Amino acid sequence: MEEYLGLFIGYLNFERGLSENTLQAYRRDIGSFLVYCEKERGISDISQVKRHDVVDFLGWLLKGGRAYSSLARTLSALKSFFRFMQKERYILTNPTDNIESPQVVRRLPRVLSVSEVEKLLEQPNPVTVRGIRDRAMLELMYATGLRVSELLALQLEDINLVAGFVRCLGKGRKERIVPVNKTSVFWVERYISRSRNHLVKSSLERTLFVNAKGKKLSRQGFWKILNGYARQAGIEKEIHPHTLRHSFATHLLENGADLRAVQEMLGHADISTTQIYTHLTKSRLREVYEKSHPRA
């Protein structure tokens, strides 16, 4: 049944333009289900899969310690896969129809306070090659709310320092334009003029932010840089690659930004994804109220 998975991944890649990380997640989730069907159920053809096979597989994952959020993601992948199989007429009925996704309590993203962000941004050494690069990266990420993958994929031509905007390709290869503040423009200009030429090994390299070998920085490399500066700044909160993105959105909303504008800058297809940040601002209001009101 691997050939069916290959056809589906090809469809996701060429017609929907999903990122490699997303494709790997689909391949892993659906592939584990197909292996389960073959080894545990003796199913050799996709048309033999029934509703109870899917339900039992999810139960098997749950017994194995999978979180409900993981089950919801797996079921979503299977639903997409079988919809494709039905559309292409490999199956007559969809075995995932009427299977409800497990209820998942959405976790609020961790964010930094404005003062913590300022401390973090001040950590890179502003006179060293890597320090200037790191300051430019962190400033730009906090200024634009780009995803880590989007930040690291930026090319030199994607940022307009004169007009003050950056162009990026988000999920599904959808292009969006995000404004850049003057502080970030200053640091990116400084990085390009003073640091980048010391890092790149080839004039053909167009990636904006590069590592010590002159190649595109990895997500893991960025996380190490971010985590190191967070510890250096004395920030005790758990830091993730998207921490500055979450902080960007929360601070904009706290200062009265329009939800639709924030949605557009973040590149969210659904505004419900952006609305999670309004819960953070409400939590902040409650915290301020309880600390400040004499009868709270």
URNOR-V460804 format. One record per backbone hydrogen bond with DSSP energy under -0.5 kcal/mol. NH is the residue of the N-H (numbers start at 1). CO is the residue of the C=O. If there is no record, write none. Layout:
nh co
NH CO
NH CO
This chain:
nh co
4 1
5 1
6 2
7 3
8 4
9 5
10 6
11 7
12 8
13 9
14 10
15 11
16 11
18 12
23 19
24 20
25 21
26 22
27 23
28 24
29 25
30 26
31 27
32 28
33 29
34 30
35 31
36 32
37 33
38 34
39 35
40 36
41 36
41 37
43 37
48 45
49 46
53 50
54 50
55 51
56 52
57 53
58 54
59 55
60 56
61 57
62 58
63 59
64 60
65 62
66 61
71 67
72 68
73 69
74 70
75 71
76 72
77 73
78 74
79 75
80 76
81 77
82 78
83 79
84 80
85 81
86 82
87 83
88 84
89 86
90 85
91 85
95 93
97 94
99 96
100 98
106 104
117 113
118 114
119 115
120 116
121 117
122 118
123 120
126 124
128 125
132 128
133 129
134 130
135 131
136 132
137 133
138 134
139 135
140 136
141 137
142 138
143 139
144 140
145 141
151 147
152 148
153 149
154 150
154 151
156 206
158 155
159 156
160 158
160 165
161 159
164 160
165 160
166 178
167 158
168 176
170 168
170 174
173 170
174 171
176 168
178 166
180 164
185 181
186 182
187 183
188 184
189 185
190 186
191 187
192 188
193 189
194 190
195 190
195 191
196 191
198 195
199 195
199 196
200 196
205 202
208 154
210 208
211 215
214 211
217 209
222 218
223 219
224 220
225 221
226 222
227 223
228 224
229 225
230 226
231 227
232 228
233 229
234 231
235 230
236 234
243 240
246 242
247 243
248 244
249 245
250 246
251 247
252 248
253 249
254 250
255 251
256 253
257 252
262 258
263 259
264 260
265 261
266 262
267 263
268 263
273 270
274 270
275 271
276 272
276 273
277 274
278 275
279 275
279 276
280 276
281 277
282 278
283 279
284 280
285 281
286 282
287 283
288 284
289 285
290 286
291 287
292 288
293 289
296 293
